[in-house]
Amino acid sequence: MSQLIQSHHKLWVILPAAGSGSRFSKTELKQYQMIHGQTVLEHTVARLNHLPLAGYVLAIGANDHVAKTLPLAHRDRAHFCLGGAERVHSVLNALDYLSAIASEHDWVLVHDAARPCVSLGSLEMLVHTAIEKDQAAILAIPVRDTLKRVAKDQAIEHTVDRLMLWQAQTPQMARLGSLKRAIQQTLKDGATITDEASALEHVGEPVCVVQGRSDNLKITYPDDLELAKLILAAQS
């Protein structure tokens, strides 16, 4: 893996961590909840640092006085920048920060700070696929459940064919310059950016899907924290 990356420019990670996480709690940030003696963010950073990273950038809020005090894995690789009002602005701020210290041809993985259960196997497959295909790639899983389109009155309109549907996860990986230009253009056009892939799609950049795992949980609601604890315990 190290040899593959070294021959195809450096590998960086961006962790947007400036959001309020209001669906989790009005007062507590989900990335600083404790699991097995470490914060969620520490678990996430440790997982990502199994890859041979050149560095990782945490985009944090102006009033966040916690992130820089944590004993993060490979602290010598850690960089910090100010996050933005929305996730996309945090990612763009981090890309701007990286542009001053990295090549636009370097690879960047953007990963949710509150997604601590991503497996090393999934990370390695994502990186290998993106580099081998020389195009952006994301982790995702095929939709398993039957999907219904529902009207405003909660009545089912019809069943949605799930054959071609995948549920996007993170990390999402692209060349630094390509991702930065895609986000800038998509914002300029006023289009909606729900994840990094949606910005790349908007400007016509191909993005491939790498099948991930269902245990790559994103902590969104309070009960997700308990599930993450079980997953991490089982993985260890």
C-alpha positions as CSV (number, residue, x, y, z in Angstrom):
1,M,0.0,0.0,0.0
2,S,2.8,2.5,0.9
3,Q,4.6,1.8,-2.3
4,L,1.5,2.2,-4.3
5,I,0.7,5.6,-2.8
6,Q,4.3,6.8,-3.0
7,S,4.3,6.3,-6.7
8,H,1.0,8.1,-7.1
9,H,1.5,11.2,-4.9
10,K,0.7,11.6,-1.2
11,L,-2.4,10.7,0.7
12,W,-4.2,13.1,3.0
13,V,-7.4,13.0,5.1
14,I,-9.9,15.7,5.7
15,L,-12.3,15.5,8.7
16,P,-15.0,18.1,8.8
17,A,-15.8,18.4,12.5
18,A,-17.3,21.9,12.8
19,G,-21.0,21.0,12.7
20,S,-23.4,21.3,15.6
21,G,-24.7,17.8,15.3
22,S,-28.2,19.0,16.4
23,R,-29.8,15.6,15.6
24,F,-27.6,14.0,18.2
25,S,-27.9,16.7,20.9
26,K,-28.5,20.4,21.3
27,T,-25.6,20.8,23.7
28,E,-23.1,17.9,23.2
29,L,-20.9,17.3,20.2
30,K,-21.1,13.6,19.1
31,Q,-17.4,13.4,18.1
32,Y,-16.5,14.0,21.8
33,Q,-18.7,11.3,23.3
34,M,-16.7,8.5,25.0
35,I,-16.4,5.0,23.8
36,H,-14.1,2.5,25.6
37,G,-12.1,5.3,27.2
38,Q,-11.6,7.4,24.0
39,T,-13.6,10.0,22.2
40,V,-15.4,9.1,19.0
41,L,-13.0,11.4,17.1
42,E,-9.9,9.6,18.6
43,H,-11.3,6.3,17.3
44,T,-12.0,7.7,13.9
45,V,-8.5,9.3,13.6
46,A,-6.8,6.1,14.7
47,R,-8.6,4.1,12.1
48,L,-7.6,6.4,9.3
49,N,-4.0,6.5,10.4
50,H,-3.7,2.8,9.6
51,L,-3.2,4.2,6.1
52,P,0.2,5.7,5.2
53,L,-1.0,9.3,5.4
54,A,1.0,12.4,4.8
55,G,-1.3,14.1,7.2
56,Y,-4.8,14.8,8.2
57,V,-6.8,18.1,8.6
58,L,-9.5,18.6,11.1
59,A,-11.8,21.5,10.2
60,I,-13.2,22.6,13.6
61,G,-15.5,25.3,14.9
62,A,-14.2,28.6,16.2
63,N,-15.3,27.7,19.8
64,D,-13.9,24.2,19.7
65,H,-11.3,24.0,22.5
66,V,-11.3,20.2,22.7
67,A,-9.9,18.9,19.4
68,K,-6.4,20.3,19.8
69,T,-6.1,18.9,23.4
70,L,-6.8,15.2,22.4
71,P,-4.1,12.6,22.2
72,L,-4.8,11.9,18.6
73,A,-3.0,9.1,16.7
74,H,0.1,10.3,14.9
75,R,-0.3,13.7,16.4
76,D,2.7,14.8,14.2
77,R,0.5,14.4,11.2
78,A,-2.4,16.5,12.6
79,H,-3.3,19.9,11.0
80,F,-6.2,22.1,12.0
81,C,-8.2,24.7,10.1
82,L,-11.4,26.7,10.8
83,G,-14.6,25.0,9.7
84,G,-17.5,26.6,7.9
85,A,-21.2,27.0,8.4
86,E,-22.0,23.8,6.6
87,R,-20.1,20.6,6.0
88,V,-19.2,21.6,2.4
89,H,-17.7,24.9,3.6
90,S,-15.6,23.0,6.1
91,V,-14.3,20.7,3.4
92,L,-13.5,23.6,1.1
93,N,-11.6,25.4,3.9
94,A,-9.6,22.3,4.5
95,L,-8.9,21.9,0.8
96,D,-7.7,25.5,0.8
97,Y,-5.4,24.8,3.7
98,L,-4.0,21.7,2.0
99,S,-3.4,23.6,-1.2
100,A,-0.6,25.5,0.5
101,I,1.3,22.4,1.6
102,A,0.3,19.7,-0.8
103,S,0.2,19.1,-4.6
104,E,-3.1,19.4,-6.4
105,H,-2.4,15.9,-7.7
106,D,-2.3,14.4,-4.2
107,W,-5.2,12.2,-3.1
108,V,-7.6,13.4,-0.4
109,L,-10.0,11.3,1.6
110,V,-12.9,13.1,3.2
111,H,-14.4,11.2,6.1
112,D,-17.1,11.9,8.7
113,A,-15.6,12.6,12.1
114,A,-18.4,10.6,13.7
115,R,-17.9,7.5,11.6
116,P,-15.4,5.6,13.8
117,C,-16.1,2.0,12.7
118,V,-14.7,2.0,9.2
119,S,-12.6,-1.1,8.6
120,L,-9.0,-1.1,7.4
121,G,-10.0,-3.5,4.7
122,S,-12.5,-1.0,3.3
123,L,-10.0,1.8,3.5
124,E,-7.4,-0.1,1.7
125,M,-9.8,-1.2,-1.0
126,L,-11.0,2.4,-1.6
127,V,-7.5,3.7,-1.9
128,H,-6.4,0.9,-4.2
129,T,-9.4,1.3,-6.4
130,A,-9.1,5.1,-6.8
131,I,-5.4,4.9,-7.6
132,E,-5.7,2.0,-10.0
133,K,-8.6,3.5,-11.9
134,D,-7.1,7.0,-11.5
135,Q,-10.5,8.5,-10.6
136,A,-12.6,9.5,-7.6
137,A,-14.2,6.8,-5.5
138,I,-16.5,6.4,-2.5
139,L,-17.4,3.7,-0.1
140,A,-21.1,2.7,-0.4
141,I,-23.3,-0.3,0.2
142,P,-26.2,-1.7,-1.9
143,V,-29.6,-0.8,-0.6
144,R,-31.1,-3.9,1.0
145,D,-34.5,-2.9,2.2
146,T,-37.6,-2.3,0.1
147,L,-38.0,1.4,-0.5
148,K,-41.3,3.2,-0.7
149,R,-42.1,6.6,-2.2
150,V,-44.4,8.2,0.3
151,A,-46.8,11.2,-0.2
152,K,-47.2,14.0,2.3
153,D,-50.2,12.3,4.0
154,Q,-47.9,9.2,4.7
155,A,-49.7,7.2,2.0
156,I,-47.4,5.0,-0.2
157,E,-47.3,6.1,-3.8
158,H,-45.2,3.3,-5.1
159,T,-42.3,0.9,-4.4
160,V,-38.9,2.2,-5.6
161,D,-36.7,-0.2,-7.6
162,R,-33.6,-0.6,-5.5
163,L,-31.6,-2.6,-8.1
164,M,-29.4,0.4,-9.0
165,L,-29.4,2.1,-5.6
166,W,-26.5,2.4,-3.3
167,Q,-26.2,4.1,0.1
168,A,-23.2,6.4,0.1
169,Q,-20.7,6.3,3.0
170,T,-17.3,7.9,3.7
171,P,-14.5,8.1,3.1
172,Q,-14.9,9.7,-0.3
173,M,-11.6,10.0,-2.3
174,A,-10.5,12.3,-5.1
175,R,-7.5,14.3,-6.3
176,L,-7.1,17.5,-4.2
177,G,-7.3,19.9,-7.2
178,S,-10.2,18.1,-8.8
179,L,-12.3,18.1,-5.7
180,K,-11.6,21.7,-4.8
181,R,-12.6,22.9,-8.3
182,A,-15.7,20.8,-8.3
183,I,-16.9,22.2,-5.0
184,Q,-16.1,25.7,-6.0
185,Q,-18.0,25.4,-9.3
186,T,-21.0,23.6,-7.7
187,L,-21.3,26.3,-5.0
188,K,-21.1,29.0,-7.7
189,D,-23.9,27.3,-9.7
190,G,-26.1,27.2,-6.6
191,A,-26.5,23.4,-6.8
192,T,-27.0,21.2,-3.7
193,I,-23.9,19.4,-2.3
194,T,-24.9,16.5,-0.1
195,D,-21.5,14.9,-0.2
196,E,-18.2,15.2,-2.1
197,A,-19.3,12.9,-4.8
198,S,-22.3,15.1,-5.6
199,A,-20.0,18.0,-6.4
200,L,-17.8,15.8,-8.6
201,E,-21.0,14.5,-10.4
202,H,-22.2,18.1,-11.0
203,V,-19.1,19.0,-13.0
204,G,-19.0,15.7,-14.9
205,E,-16.1,14.0,-13.0
206,P,-16.6,10.2,-12.9
207,V,-16.9,8.6,-9.5
208,C,-16.8,4.9,-8.9
209,V,-18.4,3.0,-6.0
210,V,-16.4,0.6,-3.8
211,Q,-18.5,-1.7,-1.8
212,G,-18.1,-1.0,1.9
213,R,-19.6,-2.6,5.0
214,S,-22.8,-2.1,6.9
215,D,-20.9,-1.7,10.1
216,N,-19.4,1.6,8.9
217,L,-21.8,3.4,11.1
218,K,-22.3,7.2,11.1
219,I,-23.2,8.3,14.6
220,T,-26.2,10.6,14.1
221,Y,-28.7,9.9,16.9
222,P,-28.0,9.1,20.6
223,D,-28.8,5.4,20.2
224,D,-26.2,5.2,17.4
225,L,-23.5,5.7,20.1
226,E,-24.5,2.4,21.8
227,L,-24.4,0.6,18.5
228,A,-21.0,2.0,17.8
229,K,-19.8,0.7,21.1
230,L,-20.9,-2.8,20.2
231,I,-19.4,-2.6,16.7
232,L,-16.0,-1.4,18.0
233,A,-16.0,-4.1,20.7
234,A,-16.8,-6.8,18.1
235,Q,-14.2,-5.5,15.7
236,S,-11.5,-5.6,18.3
